[in-house]
């Protein structure tokens, strides 16, 4: 049975715009896309939200699942979890002004990532320092900060899951703090709360109500920077044109931004720059990430302690949902760093106590991730595997893509799984080698 066109958790296909050019088919790292009847079809369970298809589609037939609600703060308490990439979209204003503009839009709380980025860097450095003695995890350790990298490893390189640094990433630390310190007060007053994640890429879908009984039951909404930018820009202009200084009352210190650390961390190399690990690397770009993961799987790079992977060019500044050109954004962050400065604000002894209490431990072990992603892949019997190998040999490994699959092996798997027919292979049809439905 052939799959119907479907959206993934992260991107959607606009079938009416699709021209069947197959550009998306060529770049998908998990081979999740097929062309059927000159239209794109996504196998939902293989999408990792890397945005590669979104970037290359010339017809704008691929879009993000993120959305910009029209009722921010109208009948609920709106809390914005702000990616520092947002600051880089407005070169004439400091982060405090951007946060004020968000509050003018209707957000009750605007949470900056700086504190939580500092927490993450401390926990990462502490784990690496201890790992030199305990050997709890294999070298090189891999940054968990980019969720696309984690999904890519879990789906395509599961043997490398133990290499992922077992520390909560900054956005997870930020969300937990809000759930523990801000939301309970509103919920005790029977007020609805919505968490808005403002993202530079579609790595978090609109998730609705959380099913975790131990977490707050507030709704969560993902907004792309490109979604919010048109409404936010006029508010930023108001702040810039006002004679008042861009200060406003906030209840929590993490609602302000007083260093450029988090914004600097959005650049390639910004994460490792302040962790003080001599044997570390920063690798950005999807192809480069896959190449280096292959090297690690081959047993190379064991002399490196930590690798900061980002699948976007220029790291998060190059996110597919950012508005400003990534190199212009990078220059703005560099200027912000010079003007704003960088510095540590959290007491190291308090961070150490939190570390000892397990407050930074990741909530998904390698085994959990391995089981989750392995369940997404169809189960093949030994007979199926043998049939696939036989078909691959017959197909000649031309990898022309005319069948609508990204390669001969993938096409053979589709045929065996009943998701394609052998006569869709043009090479076999031209040479008169098709003898039946599955050959």
Secondary structure, 3 states (H helix, E strand, C coil): CCCCCCCCCCEEECCCCCCCCCHHHHHCCCCCEEEECCEEEECHHHCCCCCHHHHHCCCCCEEECCCCCCCCCCCCEEEEEECHHHHHHCCCCCHHHHHHHHHHHCCCEEECCHHHHHHHHHHHHHHHHHHHHHCCCCCCEECCCCHHHHHHHHHHCHHHHHHECCECCHHHHHHHHHHHHHHHHHHHCCCCEEEEEEECCCCCCCCEECCCCCCCCCEEEEEEHHHHHHHHHHHHHHHHHCCCCCCCCCCCHHHCCCCCHHHHHCCCCHHHHCCCCCCEEEEECHHHHHHHHHHHHCCCCCCCCEEEEECCCCHHHHCCCCCCCHHHHHHHHHHHHHHHCCCCCCCHHHHHHHHHCCCCECCCCHHHHHHHHHCCCCCCCHHHHHHHHHHHHHHCCCCCCCCCCCCHHHHHHHHHCCCCCHHHCHHHHHCCCCCCCCC
